């Protein structure tokens, strides 16, 4: 028989531990089985619920409506032949830009032009602003370039009267401004320049330099560009605003070492030069002016750097908010555009950003050059057109009602896509075909003669552009006029800068003159023969603001059963470095009947005239 032994204490403890582990495992298995059962039950419940509540699939045929193309309103583009009559009319001006190999920025920016009646004989004369050789240039130029003044015989035949008129003056000129600052009934002349500017008093057709006594010369270090005479305080005396471009000198320019790949030294962009402040000169009434720029609130500084912000080229005086006081729109190159709103107390509030004029539709500053303002839709919509650098479409800001609140409609109207590749300097509104709607004219041209070697989309000489205002009824509001409509003369490429208009031959339609930087000016005679009627209006005042700068003309015409109001603003300052005639031309179309003319004189007094005859020049005096 075997003998049983008594278990040790360690064996007893191990057996008890194993029993406890088995119990724990058993409990765990039990609850795992319960949990698994619950999960299975829940899954079966969800499956059953979804099966019983599954929506029935119903086959349904869906009709797809394809988007319809916008119906284009068929328009017939007008024939407006613009004939180059430069040689036969007696104008032989060639702009001198001083290019001498160093590629200094001012060489690319001139020249300006003025179309105005300097001798009070009732027709439009022409002044060209010329450049000059640099004082350090070793290339002889004989004779030295001067301003050029051509007198009109009334039939668009011109005679060079520069010497007789006292304007055989040499300076590195940019552009003119014309206005009767002394209220003697004769239009005076201001000329901007690289260096000191000049003011010439018109003494019955003979000009006298009164710059120093008037106090408007500026500084030798200035580079002034656009300028305008306007009455900012409504006292009947024309004040003077002068744009300054950038802080420039030969040393500053050469130190930048601008270059093009494969070309070498190149003209530099304004972004690499510091900004400036403009000049606002108050007319004190005794042949003298006072500099009130800072006092008037026109020293605009960059909020980040506290340095002058202006890099101004184009200028337009206009009552942007319809309060009876002239404001100023400023085109700035590569920085925000300005809108100086007149506060009626001798000061201005810069409102470019709040008014949405400062930037393009993408919120960027543009290389803005020339500009003009007009009521192109024949309603209360004020249009401000600005020419921009290449690859930046021209801007066309339209106001919302009678307030200084704008939006850029360049693309929507058709202007933007057609101007994207051009570098636009000159720009003005004018009714080319006398249909009652104001069209747009642009002069274009690059800065760099060798631009085609680095860009296959750019050329130094570029064709001018003409945009017919088709109205808002449908289709494209601004439609290009090409060689078939305006002729080959009009769109011949040039290095376009200044551009101005006037009825040079007194036949009722608008002619124009373009200036080429470093090239020959172009005179285009309007030879349209569409049978449309017209009315031209000239305003004169007997004592103050003799040529009624700032006045508005509102002509009510009847087109069928509908009355339309055509509005024109009296100012010579338009485009780029240019001055245009101040006679207002209203195209009446073939059927329109004239009802009345409302004149809103400077200061707000209004006058209504009902005795109106088409196809005549009406002079209204008070």
HELIX and SHEET records of a PDB file:
HELIX    1   1 UNK A    9  UNK A   52  1                                  44    
HELIX    2   2 UNK A   86  UNK A   89  1                                   4    
HELIX    3   3 UNK A  105  UNK A  108  5                                   4    
HELIX    4   4 UNK A  211  UNK A  214  1                                   4    
HELIX    5   5 UNK A  250  UNK A  255  1                                   6    
HELIX    6   6 UNK A  270  UNK A  272  5                                   3    
HELIX    7   7 UNK A  410  UNK A  413  1                                   4    
HELIX    8   8 UNK A  415  UNK A  419  1                                   5    
HELIX    9   9 UNK A  451  UNK A  453  5                                   3    
HELIX   10  10 UNK A  483  UNK A  486  1                                   4    
SHEET    1   A 4 UNK A  82  UNK A  84  0                                        
SHEET    2   A 4 UNK A 522  UNK A 526 -1                                        
SHEET    3   A 4 UNK A 511  UNK A 516 -1                                        
SHEET    4   A 4 UNK A 496  UNK A 502 -1                                        
SHEET    1   B 6 UNK A 158  UNK A 160  0                                        
SHEET    2   B 6 UNK A 148  UNK A 152 -1                                        
SHEET    3   B 6 UNK A 125  UNK A 128 -1                                        
SHEET    4   B 6 UNK A 113  UNK A 116 -1                                        
SHEET    5   B 6 UNK A 578  UNK A 579  1                                        
SHEET    6   B 6 UNK A 573  UNK A 574 -1                                        
SHEET    1   C 4 UNK A 173  UNK A 179  0                                        
SHEET    2   C 4 UNK A 188  UNK A 193 -1                                        
SHEET    3   C 4 UNK A 198  UNK A 203 -1                                        
SHEET    4   C 4 UNK A 206  UNK A 209 -1                                        
SHEET    1   D 4 UNK A 224  UNK A 230  0                                        
SHEET    2   D 4 UNK A 239  UNK A 244 -1                                        
SHEET    3   D 4 UNK A 279  UNK A 283 -1                                        
SHEET    4   D 4 UNK A 289  UNK A 291 -1                                        
SHEET    1   E 2 UNK A 259  UNK A 260  0                                        
SHEET    2   E 2 UNK A 264  UNK A 265 -1                                        
SHEET    1   F 4 UNK A 312  UNK A 318  0                                        
SHEET    2   F 4 UNK A 327  UNK A 332 -1                                        
SHEET    3   F 4 UNK A 338  UNK A 342 -1                                        
SHEET    4   F 4 UNK A 348  UNK A 350 -1                                        
SHEET    1   G 4 UNK A 371  UNK A 374  0                                        
SHEET    2   G 4 UNK A 383  UNK A 386 -1                                        
SHEET    3   G 4 UNK A 395  UNK A 399 -1                                        
SHEET    4   G 4 UNK A 406  UNK A 408 -1                                        
SHEET    1   H 4 UNK A 424  UNK A 430  0                                        
SHEET    2   H 4 UNK A 439  UNK A 444 -1                                        
SHEET    3   H 4 UNK A 465  UNK A 469 -1                                        
SHEET    4   H 4 UNK A 478  UNK A 481 -1                                        
SHEET    1   I 3 UNK A 584  UNK A 589  0                                        
SHEET    2   I 3 UNK A 533  UNK A 540 -1                                        
SHEET    3   I 3 UNK A 616  UNK A 621  1                                        
SHEET    1   J 4 UNK A 562  UNK A 569  0                                        
SHEET    2   J 4 UNK A 552  UNK A 559 -1                                        
SHEET    3   J 4 UNK A 593  UNK A 600 -1                                        
SHEET    4   J 4 UNK A 606  UNK A 609 -1                                        
END                                                                             
